[in-house]
Amino acid sequence: MGQFALTEAVYYILLSLQSPLHGYGIIQNVDAWSKGRVKLAPGTLYGALNTLLDKKWIEALEENPESRKKEYVITEKGRSVLREELDRLRELVENGQSILGDEK
């Protein structure tokens, strides 16, 4: 696909949506996985979700009449983009380790 780099927020959002999830659940995942380093405000999250919907990287599930929470899930296209990003990140780490060694 020759894509550009994903932002951390988009990367974590796509990771979160391997199974259906609502916005608050995504925010919780991102906070936990980044150990609090990446903070997603609701406005930022919903703007990103709208962009991802437009790109067809995620889809909104049919609303449950018993809940006001809208759930989203990743599409095959989104999963492909996520795999490409993971390959790109691995390449970055491998290049860094080969040049700097495995020092921490």
PASEBA-1860 file (N, C-alpha, C; in nm, 3 decimals):
! residues 104
1> MGQFALTE> 0.083/-0.119/0.000/0.000/0.000/0.000/0.087/0.125/0.000 ~ 0.213/0.113/0.048/0.303/0.227/0.047/0.250/0.344/0.126 ~ 0.195/0.317/0.239/0.128/0.420/0.318/0.225/0.504/0.400 ~ 0.173/0.607/0.456/0.246/0.694/0.546/0.240/0.633/0.686 ~ 0.319/0.686/0.776/0.320/0.639/0.914/0.190/0.677/0.984 ~ 0.139/0.585/1.065/0.020/0.615/1.146/0.062/0.693/1.270 ~ -0.025/0.776/1.319/0.001/0.838/1.449/-0.016/0.731/1.555 ~ 0.042/0.753/1.672/0.025/0.657/1.781/-0.122/0.640/1.816
9> AVYYILLS> -0.195/0.750/1.816/-0.337/0.743/1.853/-0.413/0.653/1.755 ~ -0.392/0.671/1.625/-0.461/0.589/1.525/-0.418/0.444/1.537 ~ -0.289/0.421/1.557/-0.237/0.285/1.574/-0.309/0.215/1.691 ~ -0.317/0.282/1.804/-0.381/0.224/1.921/-0.533/0.209/1.903 ~ -0.595/0.301/1.834/-0.739/0.288/1.806/-0.764/0.164/1.723 ~ -0.686/0.145/1.616/-0.703/0.028/1.531/-0.676/-0.101/1.609 ~ -0.574/-0.100/1.693/-0.547/-0.218/1.777/-0.666/-0.248/1.867 ~ -0.726/-0.145/1.922/-0.839/-0.161/2.014/-0.960/-0.224/1.948
17> LQSPLHGY> -0.972/-0.206/1.817/-1.095/-0.247/1.749/-1.085/-0.384/1.683 ~ -0.999/-0.471/1.736/-0.994/-0.608/1.687/-1.123/-0.681/1.720 ~ -1.190/-0.632/1.821/-1.326/-0.678/1.853/-1.408/-0.553/1.880 ~ -1.541/-0.562/1.866/-1.625/-0.442/1.880/-1.604/-0.371/2.014 ~ -1.598/-0.240/2.007/-1.573/-0.160/2.127/-1.629/-0.020/2.108 ~ -1.670/0.042/2.217/-1.720/0.179/2.217/-1.607/0.276/2.252 ~ -1.632/0.404/2.234/-1.530/0.506/2.252/-1.461/0.505/2.387 ~ -1.537/0.491/2.495/-1.475/0.492/2.628/-1.381/0.373/2.645
25> GIIQNVDA> -1.419/0.259/2.590/-1.334/0.141/2.596/-1.203/0.161/2.521 ~ -1.212/0.230/2.407/-1.091/0.262/2.330/-0.999/0.351/2.412 ~ -1.056/0.454/2.473/-0.977/0.546/2.556/-0.907/0.470/2.668 ~ -0.978/0.377/2.731/-0.919/0.297/2.839/-0.804/0.210/2.788 ~ -0.824/0.145/2.672/-0.718/0.061/2.615/-0.593/0.143/2.586 ~ -0.611/0.256/2.519/-0.497/0.340/2.481/-0.421/0.384/2.605 ~ -0.492/0.424/2.708/-0.429/0.467/2.832/-0.349/0.352/2.895 ~ -0.408/0.233/2.900/-0.342/0.118/2.961/-0.220/0.074/2.879
33> WSKGRVKL> -0.237/0.059/2.747/-0.128/0.009/2.663/-0.011/0.106/2.656 ~ -0.039/0.235/2.662/0.069/0.334/2.656/0.119/0.373/2.795 ~ 0.067/0.306/2.895/0.103/0.334/3.035/0.078/0.481/3.069 ~ -0.033/0.534/3.015/-0.073/0.671/3.045/-0.004/0.778/2.962 ~ 0.088/0.738/2.874/0.163/0.835/2.794/0.079/0.898/2.684 ~ -0.010/0.819/2.622/-0.096/0.870/2.515/-0.235/0.894/2.573 ~ -0.277/1.018/2.573/-0.409/1.055/2.626/-0.500/1.092/2.510 ~ -0.613/1.025/2.502/-0.710/1.057/2.397/-0.828/1.131/2.460
41> APGTLYGA> -0.844/1.255/2.421/-0.963/1.330/2.464/-1.080/1.284/2.377 ~ -1.202/1.288/2.428/-1.317/1.244/2.348/-1.327/1.312/2.212 ~ -1.303/1.442/2.204/-1.311/1.512/2.076/-1.209/1.460/1.976 ~ -1.087/1.435/2.023/-0.981/1.380/1.939/-1.019/1.241/1.891 ~ -1.069/1.159/1.984/-1.107/1.022/1.950/-1.216/1.021/1.843 ~ -1.323/1.097/1.864/-1.434/1.091/1.769/-1.398/1.152/1.635 ~ -1.308/1.249/1.633/-1.257/1.300/1.506/-1.180/1.191/1.432 ~ -1.095/1.119/1.506/-1.018/1.010/1.445/-1.110/0.899/1.398
49> LNTLLDKK> -1.211/0.864/1.478/-1.305/0.759/1.437/-1.377/0.797/1.307 ~ -1.417/0.923/1.295/-1.483/0.967/1.172/-1.391/0.956/1.051 ~ -1.265/0.992/1.070/-1.167/0.979/0.961/-1.148/0.832/0.923 ~ -1.137/0.745/1.024/-1.119/0.602/0.998/-1.242/0.542/0.931 ~ -1.360/0.590/0.967/-1.482/0.546/0.900/-1.480/0.588/0.752 ~ -1.440/0.712/0.726/-1.433/0.764/0.589/-1.335/0.682/0.504 ~ -1.224/0.640/0.566/-1.123/0.561/0.494/-1.162/0.413/0.484 ~ -1.270/0.377/0.551/-1.319/0.239/0.555/-1.221/0.145/0.625
57> WIEALEEN> -1.146/0.200/0.721/-1.055/0.119/0.801/-1.129/0.059/0.920 ~ -1.241/0.121/0.957/-1.328/0.068/1.062/-1.472/0.082/1.015 ~ -1.562/0.015/1.085/-1.704/0.034/1.058/-1.779/0.046/1.189 ~ -1.889/0.120/1.185/-1.975/0.135/1.302/-2.076/0.020/1.298 ~ -2.096/-0.040/1.413/-2.192/-0.148/1.421/-2.332/-0.092/1.440 ~ -2.429/-0.171/1.406/-2.568/-0.130/1.425/-2.590/-0.099/1.572 ~ -2.657/0.011/1.598/-2.676/0.052/1.737/-2.770/-0.040/1.811 ~ -2.734/-0.067/1.935/-2.816/-0.148/2.024/-2.920/-0.055/2.087
65> PESRKKEY> -3.048/-0.084/2.070/-3.151/0.005/2.126/-3.147/0.016/2.278 ~ -3.082/-0.081/2.344/-3.074/-0.078/2.491/-2.954/0.001/2.542 ~ -2.868/0.045/2.450/-2.748/0.119/2.490/-2.729/0.239/2.399 ~ -2.681/0.348/2.457/-2.652/0.467/2.376/-2.511/0.462/2.320 ~ -2.432/0.363/2.362/-2.292/0.355/2.320/-2.281/0.297/2.180 ~ -2.215/0.371/2.093/-2.192/0.324/1.957/-2.064/0.242/1.956 ~ -2.068/0.126/1.892/-1.951/0.040/1.886/-1.893/0.039/1.745 ~ -1.763/0.019/1.740/-1.688/0.018/1.615/-1.604/-0.109/1.610
73> VITEKGRS> -1.566/-0.149/1.489/-1.479/-0.265/1.471/-1.391/-0.241/1.348 ~ -1.271/-0.297/1.350/-1.179/-0.281/1.237/-1.228/-0.362/1.116 ~ -1.198/-0.312/0.996/-1.231/-0.385/0.873/-1.104/-0.457/0.824 ~ -1.119/-0.538/0.720/-1.002/-0.604/0.661/-0.903/-0.500/0.609 ~ -0.955/-0.394/0.549/-0.868/-0.288/0.499/-0.789/-0.225/0.614 ~ -0.856/-0.199/0.726/-0.790/-0.144/0.844/-0.687/-0.239/0.901 ~ -0.719/-0.368/0.901/-0.626/-0.469/0.952/-0.501/-0.475/0.864 ~ -0.519/-0.459/0.733/-0.406/-0.458/0.641/-0.316/-0.337/0.667
81> VLREELDR> -0.377/-0.222/0.688/-0.302/-0.099/0.719/-0.225/-0.118/0.850 ~ -0.289/-0.179/0.948/-0.226/-0.202/1.078/-0.107/-0.297/1.065 ~ -0.121/-0.402/0.985/-0.009/-0.496/0.963/0.108/-0.426/0.895 ~ 0.078/-0.341/0.796/0.185/-0.266/0.728/0.257/-0.174/0.826 ~ 0.181/-0.112/0.915/0.243/-0.023/1.013/0.332/-0.103/1.108 ~ 0.288/-0.220/1.148/0.368/-0.304/1.237/0.499/-0.344/1.168 ~ 0.492/-0.377/1.039/0.614/-0.408/0.963/0.707/-0.287/0.958 ~ 0.650/-0.168/0.938/0.730/-0.046/0.933/0.799/-0.020/1.066
89> LRELVENG> 0.725/-0.041/1.175/0.782/-0.021/1.309/0.891/-0.123/1.339 ~ 0.871/-0.247/1.298/0.975/-0.350/1.317/1.104/-0.310/1.245 ~ 1.086/-0.259/1.123/1.203/-0.216/1.045/1.277/-0.104/1.118 ~ 1.203/-0.009/1.174/1.266/0.100/1.249/1.346/0.047/1.367 ~ 1.287/-0.045/1.442/1.354/-0.102/1.559/1.477/-0.181/1.517 ~ 1.464/-0.264/1.414/1.578/-0.344/1.366/1.693/-0.254/1.321 ~ 1.661/-0.147/1.246/1.766/-0.055/1.202/1.832/0.015/1.320 ~ 1.753/0.057/1.415/1.808/0.121/1.534/1.897/0.028/1.612
97> QSILGDEK> 1.853/-0.095/1.630/1.934/-0.194/1.705/2.063/-0.228/1.631 ~ 2.056/-0.236/1.498/2.177/-0.271/1.423/2.281/-0.159/1.430 ~ 2.235/-0.037/1.441/2.327/0.077/1.447/2.375/0.104/1.589 ~ 2.281/0.103/1.683/2.314/0.137/1.822/2.350/0.016/1.907 ~ 2.323/-0.102/1.857/2.338/-0.221/1.938/2.210/-0.239/2.018 ~ 2.210/-0.335/2.105/2.089/-0.366/2.180/2.091/-0.300/2.317 ~ 2.162/-0.187/2.328/2.172/-0.116/2.456/2.038/-0.055/2.496 ~ 2.019/-0.039/2.621/1.893/0.020/2.671/1.921/0.144/2.749
END
